[in-house]
Amino acid sequence: MQAVLSEKGQITIPKSIRDELGLRPGEALDFIVDKWEIRVRKVAPVNPMQDVYGILKSKKSSDQILNDLRGSAED
């Protein structure tokens, strides 16, 4: 399957390939260059919780923090 490089250096991934790989607009792709060959692979999704894990520097449990912010569920 072929694609043509645009003047801006862009290509369109054929729909059959996008469908087969489950590619959606905005998804990240990784390009691997090996001499005259370019391989493209879908970047594994990142767990959004990894970005915030460990930012709270507290000895309180998450339940205690939520109770402090929202008030006790028993109130």
Secondary structure, DSSP 8 states (H G I E B T S, - for coil): ------TTS-----HHHHHHHT--TT--EEEEEETTEEEEEE-----HHHHHTT----SS-HHHHHHHHH--TT-
